[in-house]
């Protein structure tokens, strides 16, 4: 079976394994105070062109989202996101479990707009029952989104301006950030994110690390006492150097971005074949996630040798599914999938 259902099916890049082995018996201080975490944080500040940034390393995406949001909000405040947002649909109520409501906005492409946020804030503040309802205080977006779409510089700047003019924090989930930054139509940079967001994170788990997310905080109000929140939420890894070492390795010699670019290029190969076969994209995209509508009869055959994720049923005979490449996807596996798609379609046409 060949896996195309996610981008974390493999372990980690070989350079990380090699370095972990080389440093295995080295003694360091714990809880992220070691020189590997310091070096990785310095690399991130340099890439973001901002020496004032506060950088912290956590283990996984849900833990990171929960910790950041819990640290930012008071008990009567909520976080705004798209209806498809990861914190809304794929985290088992983790945010609500911290005592904060997720305020979901409708979205067809995984993104939300500055206008939607502005209208929500205005509606809340104009309500006679304002103090009886949850106060919007943070906007959560992901880039790429759950549907593989990306925000443009113009879109992100508009949301940032809206948040700052209304006293809201802007938090960007970067679990797949490298794939977004390396997309062919992307015009955002790490310095842009550091300038426009109050907090964002650079994903490692889905981009070549064994595990790990690097939280980057530009707003001093959120940076204060953040390590207390990491500890309280169970995110302070005793062997913190394992996180720092992985990011220090990935961010050397542009490796992180090269791996993301390779994954996007392989996804484009699959997209081209799907287009050649006449299958429409469920949502247009340019990252490593491909959402496409395919007849059930074709998917049933493909599923015998390849895995993919079900997005939704479109009608009685078609489903929208996701094929996902990763930093480690082999060219021969991409070729095998493309060949299998062509073969199944030809056989069904001839039958």
Secondary structure, DSSP 4 states (H G I P E B T S, - for coil): -EE-S-S-SS---HHHHHHHHHTTT----STT-SHHHHHHHHHHHHHHT-TT-EEEEES-HHHHHHHHHHHH--TTEEEEEETT-HHHHSSTTHHHHTT--EEEE--SSS---HHHHHHHHHHHHH-TTGGGSPEEEEEEEESS-TTS----HHHHHHHHHHHHHHT-EEEEE-TTHHHHHTSTT----HHHHHHH-SEEEEE-TTTTSSS-EEEEE--HHHHTTHHHHHHHTT---TTTHHHHHHHHHHTGGGHHHHHHHHHHHHHHHHHHHHHHTTPPEEE---SSEEEEEEEHHHHHHHTTTEE-EEEEE-SSSEEEEEEE--TT--HHHHHHHHHHHHHHHHHHHH-
